[in-house]
């Protein structure tokens, strides 16, 4: 009980990737630039889709929610990261660390589940185009999104509550930029067998099952595309899901670099991979989805022209 009280009243030191002042200045400007690009990119995606009735379809409905998730995700970690890079006081309170951990875990799970729902949307659109309007009704879209939120909130709560049972009685120096699950478990001096077991079990449910679902969906999509007789038809069908496939590959590629390894081998070198999925992936998503998407190009053009018009008047 005494150990638990000491833990609750303690602080962690977020030392970051480097303690060199010169490198910290470089990291500050780099992460600030990436944060601004991420915010502007995702806000533009949200505004462009919201303002264009032609994009009020299931695919873009889920894309708006993915952009909202990415906005919350980077805002949960990067502002505190920037403050620490500029400040001599790098402490974060125990409650603040758990709060950051909760949103980090929940939003990663939410990102993953939305990507799985988007894969289902592309599967229906390409493999069953005649039934798309009825299969992906507004009611079903809202239900699927609600389930994504429920599962991700529960996932975050489970791991955050389990973390409150962990005692930290040794060094509380975190050589990372934010409070991350594996890092905190490595600092624990109490038994973390339950945490690790639940992490593996729930991780299989939240991440591996949706990944398997996405792989199955895309296997069927590829098979359906290969049956299209014309090359133009094949290209048009593939282009509708190429952006999503790129985002899924980036998301799972960076996430796998961090978590597909035993807890005991998790070390400082993994901070680069952590930054990839926590900062780079949310920044790249708007570019990937708008790069070769003519509908998004048109919506963004009309949005920016409208802003310019109001500015002139």
C-alpha positions as CSV (number, residue, x, y, z in Angstrom):
1,X,0.0,0.0,0.0
2,X,2.8,2.3,0.8
3,X,4.5,1.6,-2.5
4,X,1.3,2.4,-4.3
5,X,1.0,5.7,-2.5
6,X,4.6,6.6,-3.4
7,X,3.9,5.7,-7.0
8,X,0.8,7.9,-7.2
9,X,2.6,10.9,-5.8
10,X,5.7,10.5,-8.0
11,X,6.8,12.0,-11.2
12,X,8.5,10.7,-14.3
13,X,11.3,12.5,-16.2
14,X,10.7,12.5,-20.0
15,X,14.4,12.9,-21.1
16,X,13.6,12.4,-24.8
17,X,15.8,11.0,-27.5
18,X,18.8,13.2,-26.6
19,X,20.1,15.3,-23.7
20,X,22.3,17.5,-26.0
21,X,21.0,21.1,-26.2
22,X,22.0,21.4,-29.9
23,X,20.2,18.2,-30.8
24,X,17.2,19.2,-28.7
25,X,16.9,22.5,-30.6
26,X,16.9,20.5,-33.9
27,X,14.3,18.1,-32.6
28,X,12.1,21.0,-31.4
29,X,12.0,22.6,-34.8
30,X,11.6,19.3,-36.5
31,X,8.7,18.2,-34.3
32,X,7.0,21.6,-34.4
33,X,7.1,21.6,-38.2
34,X,5.7,18.1,-38.3
35,X,3.0,19.0,-35.8
36,X,1.9,22.0,-37.8
37,X,1.9,20.1,-41.1
38,X,-0.2,17.3,-39.4
39,X,-2.7,19.8,-38.0
40,X,-3.1,21.8,-41.2
41,X,-3.3,18.7,-43.4
42,X,-5.9,16.9,-41.4
43,X,-8.0,20.1,-40.8
44,X,-8.0,20.7,-44.6
45,X,-9.2,17.1,-45.2
46,X,-12.0,17.6,-42.6
47,X,-13.1,21.0,-44.0
48,X,-12.9,19.9,-47.7
49,X,-15.0,16.8,-47.1
50,X,-17.5,18.5,-44.8
51,X,-18.0,21.4,-47.3
52,X,-18.5,19.3,-50.4
53,X,-21.7,17.3,-50.6
54,X,-20.3,15.1,-53.3
55,X,-17.9,13.6,-50.8
56,X,-20.6,12.8,-48.3
57,X,-20.1,9.0,-48.8
58,X,-19.2,6.2,-46.4
59,X,-15.5,6.2,-47.5
60,X,-15.1,9.9,-46.8
61,X,-17.2,9.7,-43.6
62,X,-14.6,7.3,-42.2
63,X,-11.7,9.4,-43.6
64,X,-13.0,12.4,-41.7
65,X,-13.1,10.4,-38.5
66,X,-9.6,9.1,-39.2
67,X,-8.3,12.7,-39.6
68,X,-10.0,13.6,-36.3
69,X,-8.3,10.7,-34.6
70,X,-4.9,11.7,-36.0
71,X,-5.4,15.2,-34.8
72,X,-6.2,14.1,-31.2
73,X,-3.4,11.6,-31.4
74,X,-0.6,14.1,-32.2
75,X,-2.1,16.7,-29.8
76,X,-1.9,14.2,-27.0
77,X,1.9,13.8,-27.3
78,X,3.6,16.5,-29.4
79,X,2.8,19.7,-27.4
80,X,4.2,18.2,-24.2
81,X,7.1,16.9,-26.2
82,X,7.8,20.4,-27.5
83,X,7.6,22.0,-24.0
84,X,10.1,19.4,-22.6
85,X,12.5,20.1,-25.5
86,X,12.5,23.8,-24.6
87,X,12.4,23.5,-20.8
88,X,14.8,22.4,-18.1
89,X,12.0,20.9,-16.2
90,X,11.2,17.6,-18.0
91,X,8.9,16.2,-15.3
92,X,5.5,14.8,-15.9
93,X,3.2,13.9,-13.0
94,X,2.1,10.4,-12.5
95,X,-1.5,11.3,-13.3
96,X,-0.4,13.2,-16.4
97,X,1.6,10.2,-17.6
98,X,-1.3,7.8,-17.2
99,X,-3.6,10.3,-18.9
100,X,-1.2,10.5,-21.9
101,X,-0.9,6.7,-21.9
102,X,-4.7,6.3,-21.9
103,X,-5.2,8.5,-24.9
104,X,-2.2,7.1,-26.7
105,X,-3.4,3.5,-26.3
106,X,-7.1,4.3,-27.1
107,X,-6.3,6.4,-30.2
108,X,-3.9,3.9,-31.7
109,X,-6.6,1.3,-31.3
110,X,-9.2,3.6,-32.8
111,X,-7.0,4.4,-35.8
112,X,-6.6,0.6,-36.4
113,X,-10.3,-0.2,-36.1
114,X,-11.3,2.7,-38.4
115,X,-8.8,1.4,-41.0
116,X,-10.4,-2.0,-40.7
117,X,-13.9,-0.5,-41.3
118,X,-12.5,1.4,-44.3
119,X,-11.1,-1.9,-45.7
120,X,-14.7,-3.4,-45.4
121,X,-16.1,-0.3,-47.2
122,X,-13.6,-0.8,-50.1
123,X,-14.4,-4.5,-50.2
124,X,-18.2,-3.8,-50.6
125,X,-17.6,-1.0,-53.1
126,X,-15.4,-3.2,-55.4
127,X,-16.7,-6.7,-54.9
128,X,-20.5,-5.9,-54.5
129,X,-20.9,-2.5,-56.2
130,X,-24.6,-3.0,-56.9
131,X,-25.4,-3.5,-53.2
132,X,-23.0,-0.8,-52.0
133,X,-25.7,1.9,-51.2
134,X,-27.8,-0.5,-49.2
135,X,-24.9,-2.4,-47.6
136,X,-23.1,0.8,-46.4
137,X,-26.2,2.6,-45.2
138,X,-25.8,5.7,-42.9
139,X,-27.1,3.8,-40.0
140,X,-24.6,1.0,-40.4
141,X,-21.7,3.5,-40.9
142,X,-22.6,5.2,-37.6
143,X,-23.0,1.8,-35.9
144,X,-19.5,0.6,-37.1
145,X,-17.9,3.9,-36.0
146,X,-19.6,3.7,-32.6
147,X,-18.3,0.1,-32.1
148,X,-14.8,1.4,-33.0
149,X,-15.1,4.0,-30.3
150,X,-16.4,1.6,-27.7
151,X,-13.7,-1.0,-28.2
152,X,-10.9,1.6,-28.3
153,X,-12.2,3.3,-25.1
154,X,-12.4,-0.1,-23.3
155,X,-9.0,-1.1,-24.6
156,X,-7.4,2.1,-23.2
157,X,-9.3,1.9,-19.9
158,X,-8.2,-1.7,-19.3
159,X,-4.5,-1.0,-19.8
160,X,-4.6,2.3,-17.9
161,X,-6.3,0.7,-14.9
162,X,-3.9,-2.2,-14.9
163,X,-1.0,0.3,-15.0
164,X,-2.3,1.9,-11.8
165,X,-1.6,-1.5,-10.1
166,X,2.1,-1.3,-11.1
167,X,4.7,0.0,-8.6
168,X,7.6,2.2,-9.8
169,X,10.3,2.2,-7.0
170,X,13.5,2.6,-9.1
171,X,14.6,5.1,-11.7
172,X,11.7,7.1,-13.2
173,X,13.8,8.4,-16.1
174,X,12.0,7.8,-19.4
175,X,14.4,8.1,-22.4
176,X,11.4,8.6,-24.7
177,X,9.4,11.6,-25.8
178,X,6.1,10.5,-24.1
179,X,4.7,8.0,-21.7
180,X,4.5,4.7,-23.7
181,X,3.2,1.3,-22.5
182,X,6.4,-0.8,-23.0
183,X,8.6,2.0,-21.5
184,X,6.5,2.1,-18.3
185,X,6.4,-1.6,-17.9
186,X,10.2,-1.8,-18.3
187,X,10.5,0.7,-15.3
188,X,8.2,-1.3,-13.1
189,X,9.6,-3.1,-10.0
190,X,6.4,-5.1,-9.2
191,X,5.0,-8.1,-11.0
192,X,3.8,-7.2,-14.5
193,X,2.7,-10.7,-15.6
194,X,-1.0,-9.8,-15.6
195,X,-0.3,-6.6,-17.6
196,X,1.8,-8.4,-20.2
197,X,-0.7,-11.3,-20.5
198,X,-3.7,-8.9,-21.0
199,X,-1.6,-6.8,-23.4
200,X,-1.0,-9.8,-25.6
201,X,-4.6,-11.0,-25.4
202,X,-6.3,-7.7,-26.1
203,X,-3.6,-6.8,-28.7
204,X,-4.6,-9.9,-30.7
205,X,-8.2,-8.9,-30.5
206,X,-7.8,-5.2,-31.3
207,X,-4.9,-5.5,-33.8
208,X,-4.4,-9.0,-35.2
209,X,-8.0,-9.8,-35.9
210,X,-8.6,-6.5,-37.8
211,X,-5.3,-7.0,-39.7
212,X,-6.5,-10.5,-40.7
213,X,-9.8,-9.1,-41.8
214,X,-8.0,-6.4,-43.9
215,X,-5.7,-9.0,-45.5
216,X,-8.8,-11.1,-46.4
217,X,-10.7,-8.1,-47.7
218,X,-7.8,-7.1,-50.0
219,X,-7.2,-10.6,-51.2
220,X,-10.8,-10.6,-52.4
221,X,-10.5,-7.1,-53.8
222,X,-7.4,-8.1,-55.8
223,X,-9.2,-11.2,-57.1
224,X,-12.2,-9.0,-58.1
225,X,-10.0,-6.5,-59.9
226,X,-8.2,-9.2,-61.9
227,X,-11.5,-10.3,-63.2
228,X,-12.2,-6.9,-64.8
229,X,-11.5,-7.2,-68.5
230,X,-10.2,-3.7,-69.3
231,X,-7.0,-2.2,-68.1
232,X,-8.7,1.1,-67.5
233,X,-11.3,-0.6,-65.3
234,X,-8.6,-2.4,-63.3
235,X,-6.7,0.9,-62.8
236,X,-9.8,2.8,-61.7
237,X,-10.9,0.0,-59.3
238,X,-7.4,-0.3,-57.8
239,X,-7.0,3.5,-57.4
240,X,-10.0,3.7,-55.1
241,X,-8.2,1.5,-52.5
242,X,-4.5,2.2,-53.2
243,X,-4.4,5.1,-50.7
244,X,-6.0,3.1,-48.0
245,X,-3.6,0.2,-48.6
246,X,-0.6,2.6,-48.4
247,X,-1.9,4.0,-45.0
248,X,-2.5,0.5,-43.6
249,X,1.1,-0.6,-44.7
250,X,2.6,2.5,-43.1
251,X,0.6,2.1,-39.9
252,X,1.2,-1.6,-39.3
253,X,4.8,-1.4,-40.6
254,X,5.8,1.2,-38.0
255,X,3.6,-0.4,-35.2
256,X,5.2,-3.8,-35.9
257,X,8.7,-2.3,-35.6
258,X,7.8,-1.4,-32.0
259,X,5.6,-4.1,-30.6
260,X,6.5,-7.3,-32.5
261,X,9.3,-8.0,-30.1
262,X,9.6,-9.3,-26.5
263,X,9.2,-6.7,-23.7
264,X,12.7,-7.5,-22.4
265,X,14.4,-6.4,-25.7
266,X,12.6,-3.1,-25.9
267,X,15.2,-0.3,-25.7
268,X,16.2,3.2,-26.7
269,X,16.7,2.3,-30.4
270,X,12.9,1.7,-30.6
271,X,12.2,5.4,-29.9
272,X,12.7,6.1,-33.6
273,X,10.1,3.5,-34.6
274,X,7.8,4.9,-31.9
275,X,8.1,8.4,-33.4
276,X,7.3,6.9,-36.8
277,X,3.9,5.6,-35.8
278,X,3.2,8.4,-33.3
279,X,4.2,11.4,-35.5
280,X,5.1,10.5,-39.0
281,X,2.1,8.3,-39.8
282,X,-0.6,11.0,-38.8
283,X,1.4,13.6,-40.8
284,X,1.6,11.4,-44.0
285,X,-2.1,10.3,-44.0
286,X,-3.5,13.5,-45.5
287,X,-0.9,13.5,-48.3
288,X,-1.5,9.8,-49.1
289,X,-5.2,10.2,-49.3
290,X,-5.2,13.4,-51.4
291,X,-2.1,12.8,-53.6
292,X,-3.8,10.8,-56.4
293,X,-7.5,11.4,-55.4
294,X,-9.2,13.6,-58.0
295,X,-12.3,14.1,-55.8
296,X,-10.1,15.3,-52.9
297,X,-8.1,17.6,-55.3
298,X,-11.4,19.1,-56.5
299,X,-12.8,19.6,-52.9
300,X,-9.5,21.1,-51.6
301,X,-9.4,23.4,-54.7
302,X,-13.0,24.6,-54.1
303,X,-12.3,25.0,-50.4
304,X,-9.2,27.1,-50.9
305,X,-10.8,29.2,-53.7
306,X,-13.8,29.8,-51.4
307,X,-11.4,31.0,-48.7
308,X,-9.6,33.3,-51.1
309,X,-12.9,34.7,-52.4
310,X,-14.1,35.6,-48.9
311,X,-10.7,37.2,-48.1
312,X,-10.9,39.4,-51.2
313,X,-14.5,40.5,-50.4
